[in-house]
């Protein structure tokens, strides 16, 4: 009976450190493989690089559109751009021009 009491005393003394070790293991596992863990950061970095490239492409496209808008300012329209847009949208040609149709295959 005395050995059982000694065993119970040792188990009670070891219970708190065991629970602490389990909690530490739980938090460490989530720090490594959780949604914001070390492994997830690699994916976040790759996604961030991709989004930065998309943002750069979008800003370049926006700059190109801004330049085109400036060229279409009603007070001072660029004649070349106006001519290009009229020809493209209205299918207008000058009398001295020849249209050569191309296959679109």
Z-matrix of the N, CA and C atoms (Angstrom, degrees):
N
C 1 1.425
C 2 1.523 1 110.89
N 3 1.311 2 115.25 1 -34.94
C 4 1.461 3 119.04 2 -179.80
C 5 1.524 4 110.98 3 -68.12
N 6 1.320 5 117.26 4 -34.37
C 7 1.463 6 119.95 5 178.98
C 8 1.535 7 110.46 6 -68.06
N 9 1.329 8 115.46 7 -32.45
C 10 1.454 9 119.35 8 177.45
C 11 1.540 10 110.11 9 -68.00
N 12 1.284 11 118.03 10 -38.56
C 13 1.463 12 122.37 11 178.62
C 14 1.525 13 110.43 12 -66.90
N 15 1.336 14 115.84 13 -38.72
C 16 1.466 15 119.89 14 178.12
C 17 1.532 16 109.69 15 -65.74
N 18 1.331 17 116.02 16 -42.94
C 19 1.464 18 120.92 17 179.14
C 20 1.531 19 110.49 18 -63.03
N 21 1.313 20 117.10 19 -43.04
C 22 1.460 21 121.39 20 178.33
C 23 1.524 22 110.84 21 -62.39
N 24 1.319 23 117.15 22 -40.61
C 25 1.460 24 121.77 23 178.84
C 26 1.529 25 110.44 24 -63.99
N 27 1.320 26 117.18 25 -42.63
C 28 1.467 27 120.84 26 178.29
C 29 1.533 28 111.40 27 -65.63
N 30 1.331 29 116.81 28 -39.88
C 31 1.461 30 120.36 29 179.52
C 32 1.534 31 111.15 30 -66.19
N 33 1.333 32 115.85 31 -40.46
C 34 1.462 33 118.65 32 177.49
C 35 1.526 34 110.78 33 -67.08
N 36 1.290 35 117.62 34 -36.67
C 37 1.465 36 121.02 35 178.68
C 38 1.525 37 110.56 36 -69.67
N 39 1.325 38 117.95 37 -30.92
C 40 1.461 39 121.85 38 -178.57
C 41 1.525 40 112.85 39 -88.34
N 42 1.317 41 118.77 40 -11.02
C 43 1.463 42 121.62 41 -175.64
C 44 1.532 43 111.49 42 -65.94
N 45 1.301 44 118.57 43 -47.65
C 46 1.464 45 121.07 44 -178.51
C 47 1.528 46 112.22 45 -63.39
N 48 1.349 47 119.11 46 -47.74
C 49 1.473 48 117.43 47 176.45
C 50 1.533 49 113.11 48 -62.14
N 51 1.322 50 117.40 49 -34.07
C 52 1.469 51 120.41 50 179.01
C 53 1.520 52 110.66 51 -66.49
N 54 1.318 53 117.18 52 -42.87
C 55 1.463 54 120.65 53 178.08
C 56 1.528 55 109.86 54 -64.68
N 57 1.318 56 117.08 55 -40.85
C 58 1.469 57 120.50 56 178.20
C 59 1.527 58 111.09 57 -62.41
N 60 1.311 59 117.21 58 -42.80
C 61 1.470 60 121.31 59 178.72
C 62 1.528 61 110.40 60 -63.63
N 63 1.337 62 117.35 61 -40.82
C 64 1.456 63 120.18 62 177.60
C 65 1.529 64 111.65 63 -64.52
N 66 1.315 65 117.59 64 -41.78
C 67 1.465 66 120.88 65 177.39
C 68 1.530 67 111.67 66 -63.68
N 69 1.315 68 116.66 67 -42.47
C 70 1.468 69 120.53 68 177.63
C 71 1.521 70 110.14 69 -62.11
N 72 1.324 71 116.95 70 -43.20
C 73 1.467 72 120.77 71 177.71
C 74 1.516 73 112.32 72 -61.64
N 75 1.330 74 116.15 73 -40.00
C 76 1.459 75 121.00 74 178.01
C 77 1.525 76 110.87 75 -61.62
N 78 1.320 77 117.10 76 -48.75
C 79 1.460 78 120.33 77 -178.86
C 80 1.525 79 112.34 78 -68.06
N 81 1.309 80 117.91 79 -36.30
C 82 1.471 81 120.61 80 177.60
C 83 1.530 82 110.22 81 -66.05
N 84 1.343 83 116.82 82 -41.77
C 85 1.471 84 118.81 83 179.35
C 86 1.526 85 110.80 84 -62.88
N 87 1.336 86 116.97 85 -38.89
C 88 1.466 87 118.78 86 177.54
C 89 1.522 88 111.76 87 -72.18
N 90 1.317 89 117.96 88 -30.42
C 91 1.464 90 120.38 89 177.13
C 92 1.525 91 110.96 90 -67.62
N 93 1.312 92 116.55 91 -26.89
C 94 1.467 93 120.43 92 -179.70
C 95 1.522 94 111.46 93 -90.95
N 96 1.335 95 117.62 94 -48.41
C 97 1.464 96 119.37 95 -171.91
C 98 1.512 97 114.25 96 -117.39
N 99 1.299 98 119.25 97 10.88
C 100 1.458 99 121.84 98 179.51
C 101 1.524 100 111.83 99 -76.07
N 102 1.330 101 116.91 100 -178.68
C 103 1.468 102 120.03 101 -177.78
C 104 1.528 103 113.38 102 -65.15
N 105 1.309 104 118.55 103 -22.62
C 106 1.462 105 121.47 104 175.70
C 107 1.521 106 110.91 105 -119.60
N 108 1.311 107 116.59 106 25.30
C 109 1.457 108 121.23 107 -177.27
C 110 1.516 109 112.97 108 -82.77
N 111 1.316 110 114.28 109 -175.21
C 112 1.466 111 121.87 110 -176.67
C 113 1.529 112 111.14 111 -61.50
N 114 1.312 113 116.93 112 -41.19
C 115 1.469 114 120.33 113 -178.29
C 116 1.527 115 110.22 114 -67.37
N 117 1.324 116 117.17 115 -38.37
C 118 1.468 117 120.74 116 -179.52
C 119 1.527 118 111.40 117 -68.14
N 120 1.327 119 118.01 118 -28.21
C 121 1.463 120 120.48 119 -179.09
C 122 1.518 121 111.96 120 -62.59
N 123 1.322 122 117.14 121 -33.21
C 124 1.467 123 119.66 122 178.32
C 125 1.525 124 110.21 123 -62.29
N 126 1.334 125 116.17 124 -43.89
C 127 1.463 126 119.96 125 177.45
C 128 1.513 127 111.72 126 -65.57
N 129 1.338 128 116.81 127 -37.90
C 130 1.454 129 120.62 128 178.67
C 131 1.524 130 111.37 129 -64.43
N 132 1.319 131 116.83 130 -38.78
C 133 1.465 132 120.11 131 179.18
C 134 1.528 133 110.64 132 -64.97
N 135 1.332 134 116.86 133 -43.35
C 136 1.464 135 120.13 134 179.19
C 137 1.529 136 110.37 135 -64.34
N 138 1.325 137 116.79 136 -42.59
C 139 1.462 138 120.51 137 178.90
C 140 1.530 139 110.91 138 -65.48
N 141 1.317 140 116.45 139 -37.54
C 142 1.467 141 120.39 140 178.90
C 143 1.528 142 110.66 141 -64.44
N 144 1.345 143 116.98 142 -43.18
C 145 1.463 144 120.09 143 178.13
C 146 1.522 145 111.18 144 -61.19
N 147 1.330 146 116.28 145 -41.70
C 148 1.458 147 120.64 146 179.54
C 149 1.533 148 110.27 147 -64.39
N 150 1.322 149 117.01 148 -43.36
C 151 1.460 150 120.13 149 179.65
C 152 1.525 151 111.91 150 -66.99
N 153 1.336 152 117.10 151 -33.92
C 154 1.466 153 119.75 152 176.67
C 155 1.525 154 110.54 153 -66.10
N 156 1.331 155 116.95 154 -38.66
C 157 1.468 156 120.28 155 177.62
C 158 1.526 157 110.52 156 -65.51
N 159 1.335 158 117.03 157 -40.47
C 160 1.459 159 120.36 158 177.44
C 161 1.527 160 110.95 159 -64.83
N 162 1.328 161 116.31 160 -39.39
C 163 1.470 162 120.29 161 178.85
C 164 1.526 163 110.34 162 -64.93
N 165 1.329 164 117.22 163 -40.33
C 166 1.467 165 120.36 164 178.51
C 167 1.528 166 110.65 165 -64.78
N 168 1.335 167 116.44 166 -42.21
C 169 1.467 168 119.76 167 178.55
C 170 1.525 169 110.50 168 -64.94
N 171 1.318 170 116.90 169 -39.09
C 172 1.469 171 120.42 170 178.90
C 173 1.523 172 111.31 171 -66.15
N 174 1.322 173 116.73 172 -40.11
C 175 1.462 174 118.83 173 179.87
C 176 1.529 175 110.75 174 -68.58
N 177 1.330 176 117.64 175 -34.46
C 178 1.466 177 120.44 176 175.69
C 179 1.526 178 110.60 177 -65.82
N 180 1.334 179 116.74 178 -42.08
C 181 1.462 180 120.29 179 178.40
C 182 1.526 181 110.25 180 -64.98
N 183 1.317 182 117.17 181 -39.40
C 184 1.463 183 121.36 182 178.46
C 185 1.525 184 110.22 183 -64.41
N 186 1.319 185 117.11 184 -41.63
C 187 1.463 186 120.17 185 178.56
C 188 1.526 187 110.75 186 -63.50
N 189 1.330 188 116.77 187 -39.61
C 190 1.468 189 119.91 188 178.20
C 191 1.525 190 110.83 189 -64.52
N 192 1.333 191 116.68 190 -41.36
C 193 1.460 192 119.94 191 178.28
C 194 1.531 193 110.92 192 -67.01
N 195 1.324 194 117.31 193 -37.69
C 196 1.470 195 120.47 194 177.15
C 197 1.525 196 111.10 195 -61.93
N 198 1.339 197 116.56 196 -41.72
C 199 1.468 198 119.80 197 177.70
C 200 1.529 199 110.84 198 -62.68
N 201 1.343 200 115.16 199 -40.76
C 202 1.462 201 119.25 200 -179.63
C 203 1.531 202 110.75 201 -66.71
N 204 1.325 203 116.65 202 -39.36
C 205 1.465 204 120.50 203 177.96
C 206 1.518 205 110.27 204 -63.74
N 207 1.327 206 117.58 205 -41.11
C 208 1.456 207 120.52 206 178.13
C 209 1.525 208 111.26 207 -63.01
N 210 1.335 209 116.24 208 -35.12
C 211 1.464 210 119.55 209 178.44
C 212 1.528 211 111.59 210 -71.33
N 213 1.329 212 117.82 211 -23.22
C 214 1.461 213 121.79 212 -179.54
C 215 1.527 214 112.91 213 -97.83
N 216 1.294 215 117.34 214 17.34
C 217 1.464 216 121.70 215 178.45
C 218 1.529 217 108.62 216 -59.86
N 219 1.344 218 118.76 217 126.85
C 220 1.472 219 120.53 218 -175.62
C 221 1.526 220 113.75 219 -59.62
N 222 1.304 221 119.12 220 -24.76
C 223 1.468 222 120.80 221 -179.08
C 224 1.526 223 112.28 222 -76.11
N 225 1.332 224 116.64 223 -29.57
C 226 1.466 225 120.04 224 -179.60
C 227 1.525 226 110.08 225 -149.37
N 228 1.324 227 116.60 226 79.73
C 229 1.455 228 123.34 227 -178.58
C 230 1.521 229 109.75 228 -75.13
N 231 1.325 230 116.49 229 136.94
C 232 1.462 231 121.32 230 175.31
C 233 1.530 232 108.15 231 -73.23
N 234 1.308 233 118.40 232 121.04
C 235 1.472 234 120.43 233 -175.56
C 236 1.527 235 113.39 234 -62.74
N 237 1.316 236 117.90 235 -36.92
C 238 1.461 237 120.10 236 -179.17
C 239 1.529 238 111.06 237 -66.29
N 240 1.311 239 116.77 238 -43.45
C 241 1.457 240 119.91 239 -179.96
C 242 1.524 241 110.84 240 -67.79
N 243 1.315 242 117.57 241 -40.67
C 244 1.465 243 120.54 242 177.96
C 245 1.525 244 110.41 243 -61.96
N 246 1.328 245 117.01 244 -43.00
C 247 1.459 246 121.67 245 178.36
C 248 1.528 247 110.54 246 -61.57
N 249 1.333 248 116.04 247 -43.56
C 250 1.467 249 120.39 248 179.77
C 251 1.525 250 111.26 249 -62.93
N 252 1.326 251 117.55 250 -44.17
C 253 1.461 252 120.54 251 -178.91
C 254 1.520 253 111.94 252 -67.59
N 255 1.326 254 117.68 253 -39.55
C 256 1.467 255 120.46 254 178.88
C 257 1.517 256 110.06 255 -64.51
N 258 1.311 257 117.10 256 -44.92
C 259 1.466 258 120.54 257 179.75
C 260 1.523 259 111.60 258 -62.72
N 261 1.323 260 116.41 259 -41.30
C 262 1.466 261 119.99 260 -176.91
C 263 1.524 262 111.67 261 -72.03
N 264 1.314 263 117.59 262 -44.24
C 265 1.460 264 120.39 263 -173.06
C 266 1.529 265 113.84 264 -85.59
N 267 1.312 266 118.14 265 -30.46
C 268 1.458 267 120.93 266 -176.24
C 269 1.521 268 113.25 267 -107.13
N 270 1.311 269 118.39 268 -2.71
C 271 1.465 270 123.46 269 -178.10
C 272 1.533 271 110.82 270 54.62
N 273 1.322 272 115.12 271 48.85
C 274 1.461 273 121.22 272 -179.15
C 275 1.524 274 108.99 273 -99.78
N 276 1.347 275 115.57 274 137.60
C 277 1.462 276 120.46 275 174.96
C 278 1.525 277 108.38 276 -129.45
N 279 1.289 278 114.64 277 156.73
C 280 1.469 279 119.70 278 176.93
C 281 1.524 280 108.83 279 -81.31
N 282 1.325 281 118.02 280 156.95
C 283 1.479 282 120.57 281 -177.25
C 284 1.525 283 113.55 282 -62.06
N 285 1.319 284 118.42 283 -28.15
C 286 1.458 285 119.58 284 -177.02
C 287 1.530 286 113.16 285 -94.28
N 288 1.324 287 118.35 286 10.05
C 289 1.464 288 121.13 287 -179.33
C 290 1.518 289 111.16 288 -99.63
N 291 1.328 290 115.35 289 152.20
C 292 1.456 291 122.05 290 176.89
C 293 1.517 292 107.84 291 -115.53
N 294 1.349 293 116.35 292 131.78
C 295 1.463 294 121.83 293 -179.88
C 296 1.524 295 107.81 294 -99.90
N 297 1.323 296 115.84 295 125.10
C 298 1.452 297 121.35 296 178.27
C 299 1.525 298 107.75 297 -110.11
N 300 1.347 299 118.65 298 111.17
C 301 1.455 300 120.08 299 -179.79
C 302 1.529 301 111.04 300 -73.13
N 303 1.306 302 116.14 301 139.45
C 304 1.459 303 122.20 302 179.61
C 305 1.517 304 109.26 303 -114.42
N 306 1.342 305 115.92 304 144.62
C 307 1.456 306 119.62 305 175.22
C 308 1.518 307 108.89 306 -70.70
N 309 1.306 308 117.16 307 136.62
C 310 1.478 309 121.26 308 -179.42
C 311 1.516 310 110.48 309 -104.88
N 312 1.303 311 116.81 310 46.17
C 313 1.481 312 121.25 311 179.54
C 314 1.479 313 111.63 312 -88.83
